[in-house]
Amino acid sequence: MNAHLKIRPDHLQRGAYLYIRQSSMRQVVENAESTRRQYGLRGRAVALGWRDEQIIVIDNDQGESGASATWREGFQRLVSDVGMGHAGIVMGLEVSRLARNNADWQRLLEICALADTLILDEDGVYDPASFNDRLLLGLKGTMSEAELHVIKARLRGGILNKARRGEFRCPLPTGLVYDHSGNAALDPDMQVRETIMHFFETFSRVGSASQTVKAFRAEGLLFPSRLHNSETVFRPLTASTAVRVLNNPRYAGAYAYGRRQFRRTIDGKKTVRARDNDDWLACIPDAHPGYVSWEQHQENLKILKANGHGYDTARASIPREGPALLQGRAVCGQCGWHFRVRYAARRGRQEAWYICDRAHTYRGEPRCQSIAGPPIDEAIGMLIAEQMTPAAVELALEVRQEILARHEEADRLRCRAIERAQTEADLAQRRFMLVDPNNRLVADTLEGEWNEKLRILANAREERERARQHDQFILDEAVHKRLVAMTVDFNKLWADPDTPNRERKRLLAYIIEDVTLVKLPAEGFTRAHVRFKGGKIQTLTTSSPKSSAEQVTTQPGIVELVDRLLDGHIYSEIADLLNQQGYRPGEAARRGRHDARFTSKRVAYLAHEYKLRPRYDRLRERGMLTKREAAVRLNIHEHTVARWAKHGLIASHAYNGHYHLYEVPDSNLPQKHCSRWDRLADRVAVRLENTSQARPSADVERGVV
C-alpha cells in the first residue's frame, strides 16, 4: 500500500529501468536462478502501473564486477538517463546488483533525488528524496560494500593459507606441468627440457639475456612456448622471453606467490607493480624439481641487475664483442668510477677509447680522462702472455672444449626437433591413411597437413646439416691438432685473429680483477695499476698516442737544427740541407706521405712559429750593414756597393732571398784585400783629379770636389 502512495502519475509517465548484473560469466552460466529472479522484476513494474513497452531492461553489464562503475557501460547509461529525467523508477533485485561501491551508490541516490526518481528492490519501493528512505538506502549501500569486502577477505584468506603451504595451484611456466597427483614436475617432452636446460647453460656462459638470444639465433634454435590451449609450440627466442624465464623462480624449483601487486586506477585500468623478493606473499625454495638450483637463480638475478645498471660505480660488465680488452674492468684513477667504452672508426679499423664522463653528464663538470685503448690493451695482452703458466694453457684448452660441448648440445637439440617433426609427420600420415578415399574433402585436407609436416621435417634436417657444416671444425682432426699446437704457445693463441674478443676477455677475467688507469698528459704516458685475482698489484707505463695536433708538430730536433743553420744559410738552402739528410715535415708524416719535402716556405713557417731569431738580426749583430749604410760608410753610391759585392771587393751575406747585408772592410782584413782597396782608391782619386782640372767651373757648380 505504501508503494502505491509513493508512485505518482508523473512517475508512470516516465520509463521503468530494470538493471540486471552478475559479477562473473561463471555466475551467469551456473547461477541461472538469480538471473531469472532479476528478470522477474518486470512483473513488479507492470503490477505497479507501468506498461510493458515502458520497461527498459539494461543487461549489458553481465559478467562485470560491481566494485566500480568505471568499466560498467550499462550503469553509466542508467545514471545518464536518470539525470535527464527519463526514468520514473529504477529497479534492481538487490542494492548489490546496482553497486557495491558506496561512492557510486550515493551518487546514484543524489541524482535520483534531484530527478524525483524512485528505487525498487525485492523489499519495496523507496523515494530517495525522503529522509527515512534515503537513510535506509544509504545503510543498504554501506552493507553491500562491506559484504563485498567480507567475501573478498574470506576468499583471499583461503588462497593465502593454501599459498603459504605451497598447495595453491598457479599456472606453471613453459617447461613445468602438473602430474596426475597435482604436483609440479618437469615437462615430459625431452625437447622442451633440453632446450630450457641449454638456455640456462648459455646464459651462464655469456652472462647476458640479449647475448643468449643472439646465441640461439646463431645456432638456429627455437624456444618452447605454451599457448592458452596448453599446446606447446617452438618460436624464436626474444629478449623479453629470456628475461621473464630468468626472473621466474619456478625454474629454480621454488614455489612463489604474490610476486606482483594488481591495482585498479581511477579510469578502471589494471596496473601491475612488481614486489621485492622480501615482500612476496609466499616463497618456498626446493618445493618441486627445477632446471637450476636456487643459488644459481640468485646469481642469475645479480647478473641481470648488474647488466641493467649501466652507470653503477662498481659495475664489471660481461664480455662483449668489441676490441676493448678492459671493458668493464678499467677504473678511473681520479674519481674511482668505471670507464665507459666508446668506439671510433679511424684509418679503416675500429679503435677503442676509455672515457670517464659521468661527472660531465651528471653535474656538467669537465671530463676526468679520455684514454686511447690500443696502447693499454697491447700492454695488458703482453702482461697476460708473460703471466701465463702451463695451467693457464690447460685453461685455454678447457675453453675450447667448452665450445665443442656447446656445439654438440646445439646439435642434440636440433636432433630433437627432427624427431618431433618426424613424429608429427608419421601421425599425419596415419590420419591420411585411415580416411575414406571417397571422402575427398577430408582426404584433401589431411593430405595437405601431411605435406606440411613433411616440409617441416625437411626444413629441420636441412637446418641441422647447414649448422653442422658451419661447425665442421669440431670434427676436423687436423684443426684440432693445430689448436693443441697453438695452445702450447699462448702468445699465438692470444694474437690469433680467429680468437673472438669475447674469449680473450673471458680469459682475462680469470686472471685480472681490475685495472686503474691514470693519464699523465704532461709526461706523455699513461700509468696502469693492474690488480690480479690473488691480490698482487703490478704497475705498467704506456706511451699515450699523440693527438692530431701533436702529430703535425715538427720534431724538436729539426727545430734545433734549423736554428743552427740560420747562422749561415737562408731558407731555401736550409730546406735543401734538410731534404738531403732525410727529414720530413710533421704534417706529411701524419698523413703517411713519405715523398713530401721541405720548402723555403715551410722553413720560414717553422722560424716564425717557433719564434727563432731571424737571420737578419743575426747578421746585424755581427756588424753587417745594409746597402744604404755601406754606401754612406764608403762614400759611394748604393749601386756601386752592389757592383763591388758582385766583383768580390766587399763581402755580402744574403738573409732573405735577394736581400743582402754587407761586410765593410776594416783594419782586420787580410793584406791582399787592403792593397787591392788602396789601388782602387788611388785610381779613383786620379780620375777625379783629371776631371776637376778639365771642367773646374762645372764641377764647382755641381759640388763634386
Phi, psi and omega per residue, in radians:
M1 nan -0.715 3.128
N2 -1.130 -0.577 3.135
A3 -1.082 -0.729 -3.134
H4 -1.217 -0.481 3.114
L5 -1.243 -0.546 -3.131
K6 -1.369 -0.424 -3.100
I7 -1.516 2.116 -3.138
R8 -1.919 2.902 -3.120
P9 -1.035 -0.591 3.137
D10 -1.186 -0.456 3.038
H11 -1.186 -0.721 -3.098
L12 -1.221 -0.354 3.118
Q13 -1.341 -0.337 3.109
R14 -1.708 3.036 -3.055
G15 -1.386 2.807 3.057
A16 -1.919 2.019 -3.052
Y17 -1.724 2.137 3.118
L18 -1.879 2.028 -3.106
Y19 -1.795 2.194 -3.086
I20 -2.157 2.304 -3.135
R21 -2.687 2.484 2.937
Q22 -2.164 2.592 -2.983
S23 -1.267 -0.472 -3.112
S24 -2.567 2.802 3.125
M25 -1.191 -0.466 3.072
R26 -1.132 -0.702 3.083
Q27 -1.161 -0.619 3.122
V28 -1.089 -0.666 -3.103
V29 -1.385 -0.772 -3.011
E30 -1.564 -0.632 -3.114
N31 -1.659 1.096 -3.102
A32 -1.193 -0.457 -3.115
E33 -1.150 -0.664 3.110
S34 -1.120 -0.667 3.114
T35 -1.127 -0.726 3.119
R36 -1.121 -0.660 3.123
R37 -1.120 -0.667 3.136
Q38 -1.196 -0.739 3.085
Y39 -1.167 -0.408 3.137
G40 -1.198 -0.226 3.117
L41 -1.187 -0.223 3.059
R42 -1.036 -0.660 3.124
G43 -1.137 -0.613 3.092
R44 -1.109 -0.742 3.141
A45 -1.117 -0.721 3.117
V46 -1.129 -0.684 3.138
A47 -1.147 -0.517 -3.140
L48 -1.444 -0.102 3.021
G49 2.095 -0.024 3.114
W50 -1.487 2.483 3.074
R51 -1.330 2.762 -3.058
D52 -1.116 -0.622 -3.131
E53 -1.305 -0.204 3.089
Q54 -1.480 -0.187 -3.083
I55 -1.493 2.121 -3.126
I56 -1.941 2.099 -3.101
V57 -1.737 2.209 3.078
I58 -1.988 1.809 -3.089
D59 -2.260 0.400 3.139
N60 -1.504 0.148 3.047
D61 -1.800 0.380 3.108
Q62 -1.168 2.298 -3.105
G63 1.490 0.168 3.140
E64 -1.912 2.440 3.116
S65 -1.284 2.593 3.107
G66 -1.606 0.207 -3.113
A67 -1.164 -0.418 3.122
S68 -2.651 2.676 3.123
A69 -1.675 0.043 -3.038
T70 -1.124 -0.798 -3.066
W71 -1.700 0.164 3.140
R72 -1.780 1.789 -3.116
E73 -1.205 -0.618 -3.139
G74 -1.118 -0.757 3.128
F75 -1.145 -0.676 3.100
Q76 -1.105 -0.673 3.087
R77 -1.143 -0.690 3.130
L78 -1.075 -0.824 -3.138
V79 -1.102 -0.666 -3.140
S80 -1.137 -0.784 -3.127
D81 -1.187 -0.611 3.094
V82 -1.154 -0.736 3.140
G83 -1.117 -0.529 3.120
M84 -1.505 0.023 3.065
G85 1.417 0.340 3.139
H86 -1.478 -0.305 -3.023
A87 -1.832 2.273 3.015
G88 -1.592 -0.504 -3.138
I89 -2.654 2.540 3.069
V90 -2.013 2.221 -3.052
M91 -2.047 2.430 3.059
G92 -2.690 2.530 -3.087
L93 -1.060 -0.734 3.102
E94 -2.460 2.866 3.056
V95 -1.089 -0.602 -3.121
S96 -1.126 -0.401 3.101
R97 -1.249 -0.590 -3.137
L98 -1.363 -0.790 -3.120
A99 -2.872 2.490 3.001
R100 -1.975 0.229 3.089
N101 -2.013 2.149 -3.035
N102 -1.101 -0.592 3.135
A103 -1.139 -0.774 3.110
D104 -1.136 -0.669 -3.119
W105 -1.178 -0.780 3.130
Q106 -1.147 -0.593 3.089
R107 -1.136 -0.724 3.103
L108 -1.124 -0.720 3.116
L109 -1.092 -0.713 -3.132
E110 -1.112 -0.757 -3.131
I111 -1.184 -0.691 3.110
C112 -1.117 -0.661 3.123
A113 -1.161 -0.710 3.131
L114 -1.226 -0.582 -3.120
A115 -1.598 0.018 -3.125
D116 0.991 0.944 -3.139
T117 -1.991 2.364 3.140
L118 -1.501 2.831 3.092
I119 -2.218 2.341 -3.116
L120 -2.182 2.320 2.958
D121 -2.261 -2.943 -3.059
E122 -1.166 -0.353 -3.083
D123 -1.587 -0.396 -3.119
G124 2.837 -2.934 -3.117
V125 -1.931 2.421 -3.074
Y126 -2.262 2.544 3.076
D127 -1.907 1.889 -3.111
P128 -1.077 -0.336 3.106
A129 -1.317 -0.295 3.117
S130 -1.497 2.374 -3.078
F131 -1.088 -0.798 -3.100
N132 -1.127 -0.763 3.120
D133 -1.161 -0.678 3.130
R134 -1.115 -0.692 3.108
L135 -1.126 -0.745 -3.134
L136 -1.163 -0.747 3.118
L137 -1.131 -0.645 3.093
G138 -1.104 -0.704 3.097
L139 -1.130 -0.696 3.114
K140 -1.118 -0.691 3.106
G141 -1.125 -0.711 3.109
T142 -1.111 -0.749 3.121
M143 -1.142 -0.607 3.122
S144 -1.153 -0.720 3.107
E145 -1.174 -0.710 3.119
A146 -1.151 -0.622 3.107
E147 -1.100 -0.718 3.093
L148 -1.068 -0.730 3.128
H149 -1.107 -0.717 -3.127
V150 -1.146 -0.721 3.138
I151 -1.115 -0.799 3.127
K152 -1.104 -0.741 -3.124
A153 -1.116 -0.666 3.140
R154 -1.159 -0.801 3.124
L155 -1.161 -0.749 -3.126
R156 -1.105 -0.679 3.125
G157 -1.103 -0.717 3.104
G158 -1.138 -0.710 3.134
I159 -1.132 -0.794 -3.121
L160 -1.125 -0.631 -3.133
N161 -1.140 -0.714 3.098
K162 -1.260 -0.617 -3.128
A163 -1.164 -0.658 3.137
R164 -1.156 -0.432 3.060
R165 -1.571 -0.104 -3.118
G166 1.346 0.403 -3.081
E167 -1.862 -0.150 3.137
F168 -1.347 2.176 -3.053
R169 -1.458 2.041 3.085
C170 -1.917 2.753 3.062
P171 -1.043 2.312 -3.118
L172 -1.599 2.583 3.101
P173 -1.281 2.981 3.117
T174 -1.064 2.298 -3.107
G175 1.852 -0.200 3.093
L176 -2.212 2.458 3.139
V177 -2.429 2.853 3.016
Y178 -1.605 2.270 3.105
D179 -1.415 -3.041 -3.079
H180 -1.145 -0.351 3.112
S181 -1.577 -0.040 -3.120
G182 1.516 0.167 3.122
N183 -1.672 2.568 3.119
A184 -1.270 2.371 -3.134
A185 -2.535 2.900 3.096
L186 -1.209 2.625 -3.138
D187 -1.081 2.287 3.133
P188 -1.182 -0.248 3.119
D189 -1.265 2.019 -3.074
M190 -1.164 -0.570 3.121
Q191 -1.133 -0.701 3.108
V192 -1.133 -0.785 -3.137
R193 -1.043 -0.916 -3.047
E194 -1.165 -0.572 3.108
T195 -1.159 -0.756 3.139
I196 -1.190 -0.684 3.076
M197 -1.092 -0.726 3.107
H198 -1.128 -0.575 3.100
F199 -1.077 -0.854 -3.118
F200 -1.200 -0.607 3.079
E201 -1.150 -0.682 3.119
T202 -1.151 -0.711 3.118
F203 -1.139 -0.684 3.102
S204 -1.107 -0.495 -3.116
R205 -1.436 -0.816 -3.045
V206 -1.611 -0.435 3.049
G207 1.283 0.429 -3.135
S208 -2.734 2.463 3.122
A209 -1.178 -0.752 -3.127
S210 -1.172 -0.645 3.100
Q211 -1.199 -0.544 3.054
T212 -1.134 -0.727 3.092
V213 -1.075 -0.745 3.121
K214 -1.125 -0.656 3.121
A215 -1.140 -0.726 3.091
F216 -1.097 -0.722 3.137
R217 -1.172 -0.693 3.134
A218 -1.155 -0.593 -3.141
E219 -1.514 -0.080 3.128
G220 1.245 0.544 -3.102
L221 -1.752 2.605 3.082
L222 -1.949 2.753 -3.091
F223 -1.990 2.435 -3.106
P224 -1.250 2.569 3.095
S225 -2.509 2.398 -3.085
R226 -1.772 2.219 3.125
L227 -1.434 3.072 -3.119
H228 -1.174 -0.444 3.116
N229 -1.568 0.345 3.103
S230 1.185 0.210 3.077
E231 -1.473 2.398 -3.126
T232 -1.724 2.218 3.095
V233 -2.173 2.808 3.133
F234 -1.972 2.217 -3.087
R235 -2.291 2.863 3.042
P236 -1.091 2.414 -3.132
L237 -1.237 2.363 3.094
T238 -1.993 2.862 -3.120
A239 -1.147 -0.685 3.141
S240 -1.131 -0.699 3.094
T241 -1.122 -0.719 3.137
A242 -1.091 -0.769 3.132
V243 -1.156 -0.701 3.137
R244 -1.111 -0.725 3.123
V245 -1.153 -0.722 -3.116
L246 -1.185 -0.524 -3.127
N247 -1.512 -0.215 -3.069
N248 -1.425 2.045 -3.118
P249 -1.266 -0.230 -3.141
R250 -1.128 -0.512 3.096
Y251 -1.212 -0.299 3.066
A252 -1.658 0.183 3.118
G253 1.368 0.327 -3.112
A254 -1.843 2.388 3.024
Y255 -1.499 2.173 -3.103
A256 -2.321 2.428 3.107
Y257 -2.495 2.465 3.114
G258 1.428 0.589 3.118
R259 -1.307 -0.358 -3.134
R260 -2.259 2.686 3.127
Q261 -2.082 2.228 -3.094
F262 -1.840 2.395 3.111
R263 -2.439 2.723 3.068
R264 -1.806 2.289 3.083
T265 -1.458 3.115 -3.090
I266 -1.170 -0.430 3.106
D267 -1.609 0.145 3.055
G268 1.569 -0.044 -3.130
K269 -1.384 2.604 -3.133
K270 -1.610 2.255 3.091
T271 -1.967 2.579 -3.106
V272 -2.113 2.302 3.098
R273 -2.240 2.216 -3.137
A274 -1.330 2.338 3.099
R275 -1.561 2.696 3.014
D276 -1.202 2.789 -3.100
N277 -1.033 -0.587 -3.130
D278 -1.274 -0.297 -3.101
D279 -1.716 0.082 3.100
W280 -1.112 2.498 -3.132
L281 -1.235 -0.501 3.105
A282 -2.685 2.399 3.076
C283 -2.632 1.943 -3.080
I284 -2.160 1.738 3.107
P285 -1.146 2.714 3.101
D286 0.960 0.657 3.120
A287 -1.416 -0.421 -3.128
H288 -2.750 2.948 3.124
P289 -1.054 2.575 3.134
G290 -2.416 3.052 -3.128
Y291 -1.586 -0.425 3.073
V292 -2.359 2.869 3.087
S293 -1.364 2.868 3.118
W294 -1.137 -0.641 3.101
E295 -1.136 -0.718 3.113
Q296 -1.157 -0.617 3.094
H297 -1.104 -0.746 3.103
Q298 -1.127 -0.655 3.103
E299 -1.148 -0.677 3.102
N300 -1.101 -0.685 3.118
L301 -1.130 -0.669 3.102
K302 -1.121 -0.690 3.129
I303 -1.127 -0.768 3.114
L304 -1.080 -0.718 3.132
K305 -1.146 -0.711 3.120
A306 -1.163 -0.652 3.117
N307 -1.169 -0.546 -3.110
G308 -1.390 -0.313 -3.123
H309 -1.702 1.446 -3.097
G310 -1.188 -0.368 -3.083
Y311 -1.959 0.340 3.137
D312 -1.196 2.509 -3.104
T313 -1.170 -0.734 -3.059
A314 -1.818 0.804 -3.077
R315 -1.670 2.206 2.992
A316 -2.079 1.658 -2.988
S317 -1.246 2.895 -3.097
I318 -1.308 2.772 3.126
P319 -1.102 2.378 3.100
R320 -2.015 -3.029 -3.070
E321 -1.486 -0.257 -3.048
G322 -1.169 2.820 -3.102
P323 -1.347 -0.142 -3.122
A324 -1.159 1.903 -3.037
L325 -1.193 -0.599 -3.083
L326 -1.687 0.437 3.127
Q327 -1.041 2.105 -3.127
G328 1.475 -0.086 -3.098
R329 -2.179 -0.029 3.114
A330 -1.568 2.214 -3.083
V331 -2.015 2.384 3.117
C332 -1.249 2.253 -3.135
G333 -1.376 -0.062 -3.139
Q334 -1.766 -0.764 -3.078
C335 -1.988 -0.275 3.106
G336 1.568 -0.061 3.098
W337 -1.360 2.774 3.025
H338 -1.323 2.462 3.099
F339 -1.188 2.591 2.952
R340 -1.723 2.549 -3.083
V341 -1.744 2.269 3.045
R342 -2.197 2.481 -3.117
Y343 -1.991 2.537 3.120
A344 -2.441 2.373 3.112
A345 -1.524 1.972 -3.109
R346 -2.402 2.333 3.105
R347 0.927 0.713 3.037
G348 1.383 0.148 3.108
R349 -2.491 2.866 -3.097
Q350 -1.627 2.127 -3.134
E351 -1.937 2.498 -3.127
A352 -1.767 2.553 3.070
W353 -2.299 2.349 3.051
Y354 -1.659 2.042 -3.008
I355 -2.163 2.335 3.035
C356 -2.019 1.718 -3.059
D357 -2.246 0.372 -3.099
R358 -1.210 -0.644 3.086
A359 -1.101 -0.641 3.091
H360 -1.189 -0.679 -3.115
T361 -1.235 -0.742 -3.053
Y362 -1.442 -0.774 -2.970
R363 -2.121 0.084 3.127
G364 1.247 0.271 3.132
E365 -1.396 2.870 3.084
P366 -1.090 2.654 3.112
R367 -1.148 2.480 -3.128
C368 -1.164 -1.134 -3.044
Q369 -2.559 2.657 3.002
S370 -2.431 1.920 -2.975
I371 -2.101 2.301 3.082
A372 -1.177 2.371 -3.048
G373 -1.380 -0.675 -3.023
P374 -0.965 -0.819 3.131
P375 -1.092 -0.694 3.140
I376 -1.153 -0.813 -3.114
D377 -1.113 -0.662 3.123
E378 -1.133 -0.728 3.130
A379 -1.169 -0.715 3.124
I380 -1.145 -0.700 3.117
G381 -1.082 -0.715 3.092
M382 -1.145 -0.661 3.114
L383 -1.137 -0.737 3.132
I384 -1.105 -0.751 3.137
A385 -1.085 -0.614 3.122
E386 -1.262 -0.587 -3.071
Q387 -1.451 -0.198 -3.081
M388 -1.209 2.441 3.137
T389 -2.072 3.039 3.055
P390 -0.960 -0.571 3.083
A391 -1.119 -0.621 3.108
A392 -1.193 -0.581 3.068
V393 -1.110 -0.720 3.072
E394 -1.087 -0.608 3.083
L395 -1.091 -0.723 3.106
A396 -1.087 -0.689 3.093
L397 -1.133 -0.663 3.110
E398 -1.112 -0.649 3.094
V399 -1.086 -0.761 3.102
R400 -1.125 -0.692 3.098
Q401 -1.118 -0.605 3.073
E402 -1.098 -0.672 3.102
I403 -1.108 -0.720 3.098
L404 -1.065 -0.809 -3.138
A405 -1.109 -0.612 3.133
R406 -1.106 -0.770 3.137
H407 -1.207 -0.596 3.078
E408 -1.136 -0.693 3.102
E409 -1.121 -0.722 3.106
A410 -1.110 -0.681 3.115
D411 -1.163 -0.633 3.109
R412 -1.131 -0.674 3.090
L413 -1.159 -0.632 3.080
R414 -1.139 -0.648 3.076
C415 -1.106 -0.666 3.083
R416 -1.086 -0.706 3.099
A417 -1.104 -0.660 3.096
I418 -1.158 -0.712 3.111
E419 -1.082 -0.741 3.123
R420 -1.113 -0.795 3.132
A421 -1.094 -0.643 3.107
Q422 -1.151 -0.712 3.116
T423 -1.096 -0.790 3.134
E424 -1.148 -0.628 3.101
A425 -1.165 -0.707 3.106
D426 -1.135 -0.688 3.110
L427 -1.126 -0.742 3.094
A428 -1.121 -0.590 3.108
Q429 -1.171 -0.761 3.139
R430 -1.109 -0.689 3.099
R431 -1.086 -0.693 -3.129
F432 -1.205 -0.664 -3.111
M433 -1.236 -0.447 -3.112
L434 -1.469 -0.239 -3.076
V435 -1.354 2.654 3.082
D436 -1.200 2.159 -3.123
P437 -1.046 -0.481 -3.121
N438 -1.270 -0.364 3.121
N439 -1.507 1.395 -3.014
R440 -1.153 -0.534 -3.122
L441 -1.079 -0.824 3.122
V442 -1.264 -0.693 -3.109
A443 -1.104 -0.714 3.133
D444 -1.129 -0.690 3.126
T445 -1.130 -0.799 3.141
L446 -1.170 -0.600 3.097
E447 -1.156 -0.680 3.078
G448 -1.105 -0.704 3.096
E449 -1.131 -0.668 3.112
W450 -1.108 -0.787 3.118
N451 -1.088 -0.674 3.127
E452 -1.125 -0.722 3.116
K453 -1.155 -0.658 3.092
L454 -1.140 -0.628 3.105
R455 -1.153 -0.731 3.092
I456 -1.088 -0.705 3.118
L457 -1.104 -0.751 3.130
A458 -1.125 -0.689 3.115
N459 -1.127 -0.686 3.133
A460 -1.123 -0.709 3.116
R461 -1.171 -0.719 3.112
E462 -1.124 -0.677 3.126
E463 -1.127 -0.700 3.117
R464 -1.142 -0.740 -3.135
E465 -1.150 -0.677 3.127
R466 -1.159 -0.700 3.124
A467 -1.181 -0.641 3.127
R468 -1.169 -0.653 3.077
Q469 -1.150 -0.613 3.112
H470 -1.178 -0.566 -3.119
D471 -1.829 0.503 -3.029
Q472 -1.175 -0.323 3.134
F473 -1.110 -0.304 3.117
I474 -1.148 -0.673 -3.077
L475 -1.615 -0.053 -3.090
D476 -1.476 1.921 -3.107
E477 -1.156 -0.623 -3.137
A478 -1.127 -0.736 3.104
V479 -1.108 -0.675 3.133
H480 -1.111 -0.692 3.109
K481 -1.137 -0.693 3.098
R482 -1.129 -0.613 3.116
L483 -1.115 -0.774 3.129
V484 -1.106 -0.740 3.117
A485 -1.128 -0.604 -3.119
M486 -1.238 -0.644 -3.099
T487 -1.242 -0.315 3.060
V488 -1.098 -0.644 3.075
D489 -1.888 1.803 -3.047
F490 -1.153 -0.474 3.119
N491 -1.073 -0.673 3.109
K492 -1.166 -0.711 3.117
L493 -1.108 -0.725 -3.107
W494 -1.182 -0.673 -3.107
A495 -1.550 -0.043 -3.117
D496 -1.117 2.142 -3.133
P497 -1.132 -0.354 3.117
D498 -1.386 -0.210 3.094
T499 -1.325 2.073 -3.104
P500 -1.121 2.623 3.105
N501 -1.059 -0.601 -3.135
R502 -1.111 -0.650 3.130
E503 -1.206 -0.626 3.072
R504 -1.080 -0.745 -3.138
K505 -1.173 -0.600 3.094
R506 -1.156 -0.726 3.066
L507 -1.091 -0.694 3.130
L508 -1.110 -0.624 -3.095
A509 -1.147 -0.442 3.110
Y510 -1.302 -0.289 -3.005
I511 -1.984 -0.774 -2.998
I512 -1.879 2.362 3.069
E513 -1.434 -0.959 3.080
D514 -2.838 2.956 -3.133
V515 -2.329 2.134 3.112
T516 -1.665 2.173 -3.065
L517 -1.923 2.350 3.083
V518 -2.293 2.077 -3.137
K519 -1.624 2.298 3.123
L520 -2.022 1.551 -3.051
P521 -1.111 -0.639 -3.091
A522 -1.122 -0.585 -3.113
E523 -1.626 -0.197 3.065
G524 1.369 0.404 3.087
F525 -2.560 2.964 -3.131
T526 -2.121 2.359 3.136
R527 -1.797 2.232 -3.119
A528 -2.039 2.118 3.091
H529 -1.743 1.889 -3.060
V530 -1.641 2.189 3.098
R531 -1.928 2.019 -3.102
F532 -1.430 2.946 -3.106
K533 -1.074 -0.634 -3.117
G534 -1.375 -0.061 -3.136
G535 1.842 -0.192 3.127
K536 -1.184 2.517 -3.121
I537 -2.168 2.333 3.110
Q538 -2.348 2.444 -3.082
T539 -1.883 2.315 3.090
L540 -2.068 2.647 3.085
T541 -2.216 2.177 -3.129
T542 -2.170 2.581 3.109
S543 -1.344 2.315 3.106
S544 -1.335 2.352 3.111
P545 -1.116 2.561 -3.122
K546 -1.266 2.523 3.057
S547 -1.309 3.040 3.132
S548 -1.070 -0.679 3.126
A549 -1.176 -0.664 3.141
E550 -1.248 -0.539 -3.127
Q551 -1.218 -0.530 3.137
V552 -1.525 -0.090 3.134
T553 -1.302 2.348 3.122
T554 -1.198 2.529 -3.118
Q555 -1.093 2.473 -3.135
P556 -1.019 -0.575 3.139
G557 -1.125 -0.626 3.115
I558 -1.178 -0.713 3.131
V559 -1.086 -0.747 3.111
E560 -1.108 -0.681 3.123
L561 -1.133 -0.722 3.095
V562 -1.093 -0.671 3.129
D563 -1.079 -0.691 3.129
R564 -1.265 -0.675 -3.104
L565 -1.217 -0.411 3.131
L566 -1.128 -0.275 3.108
D567 -1.198 -0.499 -3.055
G568 -2.321 0.081 -3.068
H569 -2.457 2.729 3.046
I570 -1.616 3.124 -3.027
Y571 -1.054 -0.808 -3.100
S572 -1.121 -0.690 3.118
E573 -1.166 -0.686 3.106
I574 -1.118 -0.708 3.115
A575 -1.063 -0.737 3.123
D576 -1.122 -0.719 3.131
L577 -1.125 -0.722 3.125
L578 -1.131 -0.724 3.128
N579 -1.148 -0.676 3.126
Q580 -1.120 -0.571 -3.139
Q581 -1.498 0.012 3.047
G582 1.499 0.270 3.109
Y583 -1.403 2.589 3.136
R584 -2.248 2.594 3.115
P585 -1.095 2.690 -3.127
G586 -1.134 -0.726 3.132
E587 -1.065 -0.723 3.133
A588 -1.186 -0.624 3.131
A589 -1.142 -0.663 3.141
R590 -1.146 -0.663 -3.119
R591 -1.482 -0.032 3.119
G592 1.345 0.340 3.128
R593 -1.573 1.694 -3.093
H594 -1.384 -0.203 -3.141
D595 -1.592 -0.020 -3.140
A596 -1.217 2.569 -3.069
R597 -2.328 2.803 3.053
F598 -1.318 2.532 3.033
T599 -2.212 2.961 3.124
S600 -1.068 -0.606 3.121
K601 -1.182 -0.666 3.113
R602 -1.143 -0.721 3.125
V603 -1.145 -0.710 3.103
A604 -1.100 -0.673 3.109
Y605 -1.118 -0.728 3.108
L606 -1.067 -0.779 -3.134
A607 -1.092 -0.672 3.136
H608 -1.300 -0.717 -3.064
E609 -1.194 -0.706 -3.103
Y610 -1.661 0.171 3.050
K611 0.954 0.799 3.050
L612 -1.299 2.596 -3.114
R613 -1.176 2.196 -3.091
P614 -1.099 2.667 3.109
R615 -1.107 -0.551 3.115
Y616 -1.014 -0.815 -3.135
D617 -1.160 -0.637 3.131
R618 -1.103 -0.750 3.136
L619 -1.197 -0.664 3.125
R620 -1.117 -0.634 3.118
E621 -1.140 -0.501 3.121
R622 -1.478 0.086 3.046
G623 1.650 0.191 3.130
M624 -1.238 2.590 -3.097
L625 -2.012 2.678 3.021
T626 -1.311 3.007 -3.117
K627 -1.087 -0.722 3.140
R628 -1.142 -0.761 -3.131
E629 -1.144 -0.678 3.119
A630 -1.160 -0.662 3.120
A631 -1.130 -0.713 3.117
V632 -1.169 -0.725 -3.124
R633 -1.108 -0.719 -3.106
L634 -1.558 -0.114 -3.140
N635 1.059 0.765 3.090
I636 -2.315 3.056 3.137
H637 -1.369 2.715 -3.134
E638 -1.087 -0.663 3.111
H639 -1.129 -0.603 3.103
T640 -1.125 -0.615 3.093
V641 -1.083 -0.762 3.137
A642 -1.119 -0.714 3.140
R643 -1.178 -0.699 3.111
W644 -1.105 -0.674 3.112
A645 -1.167 -0.621 3.134
K646 -1.139 -0.675 -3.125
H647 -1.542 0.055 3.063
G648 1.449 0.238 3.112
L649 -1.264 -0.584 3.034
I650 -2.291 2.692 -3.106
A651 -1.516 2.382 3.076
S652 -2.139 2.569 -3.120
H653 -2.273 2.116 3.112
A654 -1.308 2.511 3.098
Y655 -2.249 -0.266 3.119
N656 -2.823 1.421 3.129
G657 1.245 -1.963 -3.089
H658 -1.568 -0.005 -3.119
Y659 -1.602 2.386 -3.059
H660 -2.292 2.744 2.912
L661 -2.045 2.657 -2.958
Y662 -2.078 2.534 3.138
E663 -1.797 1.939 -3.080
V664 -1.385 2.300 3.141
P665 -1.091 2.586 3.067
D666 -2.456 -2.983 -3.067
S667 -1.170 -0.302 -3.119
N668 -1.460 -0.082 -3.135
L669 -1.166 2.743 3.073
P670 -1.091 2.783 -3.048
Q671 -1.148 -0.631 -3.116
K672 -1.083 -0.600 3.099
H673 -1.235 -0.633 -3.115
C674 -1.224 -0.746 3.135
S675 -1.126 -0.668 3.111
R676 -1.145 -0.659 3.098
W677 -1.155 -0.702 3.135
D678 -1.137 -0.740 3.128
R679 -1.111 -0.698 3.123
L680 -1.160 -0.668 3.139
A681 -1.172 -0.706 3.114
D682 -1.128 -0.696 -3.135
R683 -1.114 -0.726 3.123
V684 -1.161 -0.669 -3.126
A685 -1.149 -0.710 3.126
V686 -1.119 -0.740 -3.119
R687 -1.134 -0.686 3.136
L688 -1.166 -0.649 -3.137
E689 -1.161 -0.749 3.108
N690 -1.091 -0.715 3.138
T691 -1.143 -0.646 -3.130
S692 -1.182 -0.652 3.123
Q693 -1.236 -0.581 -3.119
A694 -1.255 -0.707 -3.076
R695 -2.319 1.351 -3.070
P696 -1.255 -0.711 -3.073
S697 -1.154 -0.736 -3.116
A698 -1.170 -0.696 -3.127
D699 -1.153 -0.631 3.122
V700 -1.138 -0.732 -3.131
E701 -1.099 -0.673 -3.087
R702 -1.466 -0.199 3.098
G703 1.294 0.619 -3.109
V704 -1.368 -0.652 -3.025
V705 -1.159 nan nan
